[in-house]
Structure formats: C-alpha cells, structure tokens
Amino acid sequence: MMTSLREISLKNKIFFSTLAMVLFISAAIALLARWILISSLVNELTGRGIAIAQSIADQGRGYVLTRDHPNLVSLIFDNAQLGERRMLVEYIFILDDERNVLSHTFIRPFPEDLGSANPIPADKPYSVARLSIDDAPVYDIAVPIWEGIYSIGTVHVGLKQKHIDQLISKLRITFLGFIFAIFIIIFLVSHKLSKYVTRSLTQLTKLADDITKGNLDLKPLGLEEADKEEHCPAYYNMDLPCWYVDKTLGRVSQDYAPEKPSYCTDCVVKKKKSGDEVEQLADSFKHMVRSIKLYRNRVRESEEKYRSLFRSGPTPIFVLSTRTFRILDANPSALVTYDYSREEMLKTSFLELAPEFKNRFNAYFLENPGAESFIYPKAMHFRKGEVPFYVNVVACKTRYLDREAIIVSTSDITEMLEKDAQLIQASKMTSLGQLSAGIAHELNQPLNMIKMGSEFLDMAVNEKMPLSDDSLREISNEMSAQVDRATEIINHLREFGRKSDFSKEPIDINKPVRGVMSIMAHQLSLQNIVVTLDLDENLPLVLAHVNRLEQVLFNLVTNARDAIQERFKTLEEEGLREIAIQSYVENDRVCLSVTDSGCGMSPSVAEKIFDPFYTTKQTGMGMGLGLSISYGIIKDYDGTIDIKSEVGEGTTFLLSFPMANV
C-alpha cells in the first residue's frame, strides 16, 4: 500500500488529496445540513399543521356546541383547500368529546380506526402521530377544542408525508447540485494548483537527470516567462562572467568603479529570493546549474590545457603510484627519452629508471612534511638497457584517478654536465699552465739529484775510487727515492689533468688538500707565501670526488695567492703572507676553511664573486669562471660555501659537506 502511494506522482497526490478533502468536507456538510434542514422542515410543517388545527378549533367551537354540521363541513373544507394547503393536507376531521365524528373531508367513508387513533395525552396541548391511511403515511395532528375549562371535541389534521418527502427530495437535489458544482470547481482548481506547484519540481527533476547524464547545456528554468532576460549575454553564454555571481564588477580602484550594464537591471540572479519557496528553490537550482557549468567549463579548459602540456611537453612527465612507485602514466617525451614503448613503460617500476628515487623522496617528505614539491638535481637515471644519463627531478604529491599519486618531471642534463666537465677540464688545464713553472721546479729537483748521483758514480768508476757497499746502497736508494718522487709528481699531474666524471665516492677531505699542496707548495714558497695546514686526521668521510675537490682547492688557493700578491706588490714589502687551510667537524658536517692574508673584498664584491664571468682581475688574468665552477661542484655534493672577508684584512672561504653514511 505504502509502496503504491510512493509511486504516485506529487501532482496526483496533491490533486487527489485536495479532492478527497473536499469530498469529505462536502459529505460531512451535506449530512449535517440534511439532518438540520429535514428536521427543521418537518418541524415547520408540523407547526403549520398545528396552526391549521388550532385555527379550526377556535373557529368551529360554536358549531361543535350547536352541532352545526354544515358549517363544520364548510369550515374544514375551506381550511383544507386554502392556498398551498391542498398539496399538504390529506384530511381534516372533527370529533366530539365522545370521539364521534362531527365532520370530515373524506370523499369516501370515514375510516373507522382513524377516530380512535392519536389520542391527546391529558398533560399536552396537542398530539402528533404518524399513521398510515390506505398505505399512505400521514402525520396526524390532534388539537383539542376548548370551551372554558372543558374539552368539547378534537380537530385532526392529516399532513401528507409524500408532500414532505417531495420537498426534502427537492432540497436534497438542490444541495447535491450545489455540492457537485463545488466539486467541479475544486477539481479544476486543484488540477491547476497541483500542476502549477509541481511544474518547477518537474523541471528540476528533468534538469537533475540531464545533469546526471553530464548534459549541462540546458534551457534555463522559466525561460518562457523570462524573455526579458534574453538581452543578458552572460545568462546564456557560460563563458562570459556574470557581474553578480562571479563578482567581476567590483571596484577597480578606490576612485573608479565600472558602470553596471543596463541589462543587469532586470537580472534574475539578484532577484533569486523572489516568489514562493518552490520558485526560490528552482531559482537557486538554476543558479547552481549555471555555476556548475561555469566551473565545469573552467575545469575542462584547465584539464585540456594541462593534458596538452602533458602530451606535448618537451620534458618527460611520469605519474607514479605512491605505494608501489609503479608508472601509471607517462607522456610521449618520457617514452622517447627513456626509450620505452608505452606498453613497456606502464609495466615498469620507476625505481628501475631511478633506483635512488624512493629513498630520497621518502626521506625528503619525512624531513619536510609540509613541503609541496621535491627537487632533486643531477640524479642518475637509466634508459632501456641500463644506459645511464643525468637528469634534474621535480616531484610532487597529487591525486590521480581518485587515489594518491606522484607526478615526476625530469629534464635531461647530460649534455649540460658534459659541458660543465669540459669547462672544469679547461679550467684545470689553465691552472696547470699557471703552475707550470712550479711543476717544472718540482720535477727538476729529483732529476738534479739523480744526475748528481749518476755523475758521482761515473767519476768513481773513472778514477777507480773504492766505494763501500753501504755507500753504493745509499746512493742507489737516494736515486730510487728521487725517481719515485718524480713519478709521484707526474702521476698526480696526470690524475689531476684527467677529465673527471660526475660521481660520488667516500673520500677523506684532507686528500685533495695534500694533492694540491704537492703541486703548488713550491711555487707559493717562491712567492714568500707561507702555507699552514691544520688538518684533522680523524675526519669522517664525505661523498665527493677527489679530482673535483682538487679543482675547487686550486681555485681557492690561486685566488688567495692573487689576493696576497695584490696586497703586497713586491716581495720586499713586509707583512704576513699566509694561506691557512684547516679541516674540522662542526654541527655534524665536515668543514674546510681556506684563509688568506690578502687584500680582502668589499660586501658588494663578495655578493657577486660566484657569478659566472665576474672577476676583479685585470684583463687576461682570468675569465671569472673559477669560483662559479667551484660553487657548482660544491653544490653537486650537497655542500655549502660561505665567505668572510674584510678589505685589507684577508678572506676566509668556509666549505662544509654532510658526512657520508658508510
């Protein structure tokens, strides 16, 4: 039953409920009115019969005393045929005090039983009884005829119940006709009312169904009644902003506010609270649809824009599963760069392309829980077939297909790193050229010692000089030591001059310091520069490359030398010429400082010292790339470099690197 009621439309519910209510009320009113009217009608007619009988009793009192039968007959016939009484009165008869019939209006023999019917009780002024005369129902009204205090007879007036029923029937037909007319009116009104109330709901239902199907190109609700809105371009074109909804007509500046377009005067948006609740609901729904369509168009445009960027972007872009790091999607550039087909790529874990990505990604967001993106420069990735190359990585967390995901963008920097390596190599060759005199001196010393030893042996042979075994062993050991020294210098120069790769390995940071000093120490001593080494022999290892850090120290020591030479123009000028190199551990980082007693730098120069091609030297004395290259190398190993300098007091370069986890 309840299920059947729920399936009935709201319009029919309103319609039939209204009709049922009207019918119920009408039926109740009809029954009540029928009871009141019929009772009143019967009472009225009964009272009329009593009046007729009483009138006859008053007029016929003398005729009864004198037994004047003709006048009694004339009296009761006159009263029975008077006006409309002929339709109402069935009979009239008069009895004497002994209940003998004195006169009657029957045109047939007087019914014998009628004379004794309906006696008047002693304590009542009249009596009404329902009788049946020849199977016809009659209301018999008996009124006594008084003479003083004595009752001398009785007047009986019979009223036709058929006439009363006809009056009631006419009254019923009239009343039912009135009820039926009301029913028809209510039927039409309720039909219109239910249709009017449910029209907006029907439109809302249709709109909701269309929206569910993804169709937002809908005709606005009540459009047929709102032709005046057609002049509003934003009402139909969702690409145009609405000044009211989108707040695009705000104040541009303190002194200027754009004029509101004339078509906005009748804007339905600002009148959305007009009408009844259903109209307000329909209006709000209409604006909701408009906003949904507006924002959907914007989202669609944004999706198309980013999808186009994803598909046609020059850099590889991956979408990864946060849990498994499996590749969920990749753009064409990623397929080309990593040399995979799309089917192969979607079956590959990103960790096969970037083995260290997972640990770095998780560690970064564990240390920076509020960060939005992860940037990882110079990461080694692998193409298909495990071919390595270097990329810069940018990753961020997002949602993809309603689940958590990671978007990774990479850019191939292998060629840039090769150029950097070439630049570093050129810088090293330049440094070697500048150190050639010192290097030649370093090599000349062991060669001179070897020559002296060989000449001494030649002289001893020619002069047949007796030499003990210990003397020969000492000369040969010294010559061998000098050969080893020369070999070590040559090997170090060869190692230093070799093109280094961008790789990391655990190293002792003191090693590149000693390597650089083995080449530069003699040249610095010729320039009266004292080198002080204060190296901690128990330093933790750092992840770097000895060859590259030597290039950094070459640049720092060379700049320190030049600063000292700029401060002290001649060798005879007195003053402290010192380069101090110190290594130590501070705040869980391995630090290395290079301090000189040179001319120092102003703050403005210190700010630009790491900029490429910035130099304070004379033309031909340097290109300004040394410190720029050094800065890049230090950053490659997650290191930092700071400067403390005062003009005329000297400069300190402070390097720090994280400890290697070995």
Secondary structure in CASP SS format (residue, H / E / C, confidence):
PFRMAT SS
TARGET T0000
AUTHOR 0000-0000-0000
METHOD secondary structure of the structure
MODEL  1
M C 1.00
M H 1.00
T H 1.00
S H 1.00
L H 1.00
R H 1.00
E H 1.00
I C 1.00
S C 1.00
L H 1.00
K H 1.00
N H 1.00
K H 1.00
I H 1.00
F H 1.00
F H 1.00
S H 1.00
T H 1.00
L H 1.00
A H 1.00
M H 1.00
V H 1.00
L H 1.00
F H 1.00
I H 1.00
S H 1.00
A H 1.00
A H 1.00
I H 1.00
A H 1.00
L H 1.00
L H 1.00
A H 1.00
R H 1.00
W H 1.00
I H 1.00
L H 1.00
I H 1.00
S H 1.00
S H 1.00
L H 1.00
V H 1.00
N H 1.00
E H 1.00
L H 1.00
T H 1.00
G H 1.00
R H 1.00
G H 1.00
I H 1.00
A H 1.00
I H 1.00
A H 1.00
Q H 1.00
S H 1.00
I H 1.00
A H 1.00
D H 1.00
Q H 1.00
G C 1.00
R H 1.00
G H 1.00
Y H 1.00
V H 1.00
L H 1.00
T H 1.00
R C 1.00
D C 1.00
H H 1.00
P H 1.00
N H 1.00
L H 1.00
V H 1.00
S H 1.00
L H 1.00
I H 1.00
F H 1.00
D H 1.00
N H 1.00
A H 1.00
Q C 1.00
L C 1.00
G C 1.00
E C 1.00
R H 1.00
R H 1.00
M H 1.00
L H 1.00
V E 1.00
E E 1.00
Y E 1.00
I E 1.00
F E 1.00
I E 1.00
L E 1.00
D E 1.00
D C 1.00
E C 1.00
R C 1.00
N C 1.00
V E 1.00
L E 1.00
S E 1.00
H E 1.00
T C 1.00
F C 1.00
I C 1.00
R C 1.00
P C 1.00
F C 1.00
P C 1.00
E H 1.00
D H 1.00
L H 1.00
G H 1.00
S H 1.00
A C 1.00
N C 1.00
P C 1.00
I C 1.00
P C 1.00
A C 1.00
D C 1.00
K C 1.00
P C 1.00
Y C 1.00
S E 1.00
V E 1.00
A E 1.00
R E 1.00
L E 1.00
S E 1.00
I E 1.00
D C 1.00
D C 1.00
A E 1.00
P E 1.00
V E 1.00
Y E 1.00
D E 1.00
I E 1.00
A E 1.00
V E 1.00
P E 1.00
I E 1.00
W E 1.00
E E 1.00
G C 1.00
I C 1.00
Y E 1.00
S E 1.00
I E 1.00
G E 1.00
T E 1.00
V E 1.00
H E 1.00
V E 1.00
G E 1.00
L E 1.00
K E 1.00
Q H 1.00
K H 1.00
H H 1.00
I H 1.00
D H 1.00
Q H 1.00
L H 1.00
I H 1.00
S H 1.00
K H 1.00
L H 1.00
R H 1.00
I H 1.00
T H 1.00
F H 1.00
L H 1.00
G H 1.00
F H 1.00
I H 1.00
F H 1.00
A H 1.00
I H 1.00
F H 1.00
I H 1.00
I H 1.00
I H 1.00
F H 1.00
L H 1.00
V H 1.00
S H 1.00
H H 1.00
K H 1.00
L H 1.00
S H 1.00
K H 1.00
Y H 1.00
V H 1.00
T H 1.00
R H 1.00
S H 1.00
L H 1.00
T H 1.00
Q H 1.00
L H 1.00
T H 1.00
K H 1.00
L H 1.00
A H 1.00
D H 1.00
D H 1.00
I H 1.00
T H 1.00
K C 1.00
G C 1.00
N C 1.00
L C 1.00
D C 1.00
L C 1.00
K C 1.00
P C 1.00
L C 1.00
G C 1.00
L H 1.00
E H 1.00
E H 1.00
A C 1.00
D H 1.00
K H 1.00
E H 1.00
E H 1.00
H H 1.00
C C 1.00
P H 1.00
A H 1.00
Y H 1.00
Y H 1.00
N C 1.00
M C 1.00
D C 1.00
L C 1.00
P C 1.00
C C 1.00
W C 1.00
Y C 1.00
V C 1.00
D C 1.00
K C 1.00
T C 1.00
L C 1.00
G C 1.00
R C 1.00
V C 1.00
S C 1.00
Q C 1.00
D C 1.00
Y C 1.00
A C 1.00
P C 1.00
E C 1.00
K C 1.00
P C 1.00
S H 1.00
Y H 1.00
C H 1.00
T C 1.00
D C 1.00
C C 1.00
V C 1.00
V C 1.00
K C 1.00
K C 1.00
K C 1.00
K C 1.00
S C 1.00
G C 1.00
D C 1.00
E H 1.00
V H 1.00
E H 1.00
Q H 1.00
L H 1.00
A H 1.00
D H 1.00
S H 1.00
F H 1.00
K H 1.00
H H 1.00
M H 1.00
V H 1.00
R H 1.00
S H 1.00
I H 1.00
K H 1.00
L H 1.00
Y H 1.00
R H 1.00
N H 1.00
R H 1.00
V H 1.00
R H 1.00
E H 1.00
S H 1.00
E H 1.00
E H 1.00
K H 1.00
Y H 1.00
R H 1.00
S H 1.00
L H 1.00
F H 1.00
R H 1.00
S H 1.00
G C 1.00
P C 1.00
T C 1.00
P C 1.00
I E 1.00
F E 1.00
V E 1.00
L E 1.00
S E 1.00
T C 1.00
R C 1.00
T C 1.00
F C 1.00
R E 1.00
I E 1.00
L E 1.00
D E 1.00
A E 1.00
N C 1.00
P H 1.00
S H 1.00
A H 1.00
L H 1.00
V H 1.00
T H 1.00
Y H 1.00
D C 1.00
Y C 1.00
S C 1.00
R H 1.00
E H 1.00
E H 1.00
M H 1.00
L H 1.00
K C 1.00
T C 1.00
S E 1.00
F H 1.00
L H 1.00
E H 1.00
L H 1.00
A C 1.00
P C 1.00
E C 1.00
F H 1.00
K H 1.00
N H 1.00
R H 1.00
F H 1.00
N H 1.00
A H 1.00
Y H 1.00
F H 1.00
L H 1.00
E H 1.00
N C 1.00
P C 1.00
G C 1.00
A C 1.00
E C 1.00
S E 1.00
F E 1.00
I E 1.00
Y E 1.00
P E 1.00
K E 1.00
A E 1.00
M E 1.00
H E 1.00
F E 1.00
R E 1.00
K C 1.00
G C 1.00
E C 1.00
V E 1.00
P E 1.00
F E 1.00
Y E 1.00
V E 1.00
N E 1.00
V E 1.00
V E 1.00
A E 1.00
C E 1.00
K E 1.00
T E 1.00
R E 1.00
Y C 1.00
L C 1.00
D C 1.00
R C 1.00
E E 1.00
A E 1.00
I E 1.00
I E 1.00
V E 1.00
S E 1.00
T E 1.00
S E 1.00
D E 1.00
I C 1.00
T H 1.00
E H 1.00
M H 1.00
L H 1.00
E H 1.00
K H 1.00
D H 1.00
A H 1.00
Q H 1.00
L H 1.00
I H 1.00
Q H 1.00
A H 1.00
S H 1.00
K H 1.00
M H 1.00
T H 1.00
S H 1.00
L H 1.00
G H 1.00
Q H 1.00
L C 1.00
S H 1.00
A H 1.00
G H 1.00
I H 1.00
A H 1.00
H H 1.00
E H 1.00
L H 1.00
N H 1.00
Q H 1.00
P H 1.00
L H 1.00
N H 1.00
M H 1.00
I H 1.00
K H 1.00
M H 1.00
G H 1.00
S H 1.00
E H 1.00
F H 1.00
L H 1.00
D H 1.00
M H 1.00
A H 1.00
V H 1.00
N H 1.00
E C 1.00
K C 1.00
M C 1.00
P C 1.00
L C 1.00
S C 1.00
D H 1.00
D H 1.00
S H 1.00
L H 1.00
R H 1.00
E H 1.00
I H 1.00
S H 1.00
N H 1.00
E H 1.00
M H 1.00
S H 1.00
A H 1.00
Q H 1.00
V H 1.00
D H 1.00
R H 1.00
A H 1.00
T H 1.00
E H 1.00
I H 1.00
I H 1.00
N H 1.00
H H 1.00
L H 1.00
R H 1.00
E H 1.00
F H 1.00
G H 1.00
R C 1.00
K C 1.00
S C 1.00
D C 1.00
F C 1.00
S C 1.00
K C 1.00
E E 1.00
P E 1.00
I E 1.00
D C 1.00
I C 1.00
N H 1.00
K H 1.00
P H 1.00
V H 1.00
R H 1.00
G H 1.00
V H 1.00
M H 1.00
S H 1.00
I H 1.00
M H 1.00
A H 1.00
H H 1.00
Q H 1.00
L H 1.00
S H 1.00
L H 1.00
Q C 1.00
N C 1.00
I C 1.00
V E 1.00
V E 1.00
T E 1.00
L E 1.00
D E 1.00
L C 1.00
D C 1.00
E C 1.00
N C 1.00
L C 1.00
P C 1.00
L C 1.00
V E 1.00
L E 1.00
A E 1.00
H C 1.00
V H 1.00
N H 1.00
R H 1.00
L H 1.00
E H 1.00
Q H 1.00
V H 1.00
L H 1.00
F H 1.00
N H 1.00
L H 1.00
V H 1.00
T H 1.00
N H 1.00
A H 1.00
R H 1.00
D H 1.00
A H 1.00
I H 1.00
Q H 1.00
E H 1.00
R H 1.00
F C 1.00
K C 1.00
T C 1.00
L C 1.00
E C 1.00
E C 1.00
E C 1.00
G C 1.00
L C 1.00
R C 1.00
E E 1.00
I E 1.00
A E 1.00
I E 1.00
Q E 1.00
S E 1.00
Y E 1.00
V E 1.00
E E 1.00
N C 1.00
D C 1.00
R E 1.00
V E 1.00
C E 1.00
L E 1.00
S E 1.00
V E 1.00
T E 1.00
D E 1.00
S C 1.00
G C 1.00
C C 1.00
G C 1.00
M C 1.00
S C 1.00
P H 1.00
S H 1.00
V H 1.00
A H 1.00
E H 1.00
K H 1.00
I C 1.00
F C 1.00
D C 1.00
P C 1.00
F C 1.00
Y C 1.00
T C 1.00
T C 1.00
K C 1.00
Q C 1.00
T C 1.00
G C 1.00
M C 1.00
G C 1.00
M C 1.00
G C 1.00
L C 1.00
G H 1.00
L H 1.00
S H 1.00
I H 1.00
S H 1.00
Y H 1.00
G H 1.00
I H 1.00
I H 1.00
K H 1.00
D H 1.00
Y C 1.00
D C 1.00
G C 1.00
T E 1.00
I E 1.00
D E 1.00
I E 1.00
K E 1.00
S E 1.00
E E 1.00
V C 1.00
G C 1.00
E C 1.00
G E 1.00
T E 1.00
T E 1.00
F E 1.00
L E 1.00
L E 1.00
S E 1.00
F E 1.00
P E 1.00
M E 1.00
A C 1.00
N C 1.00
V C 1.00
END
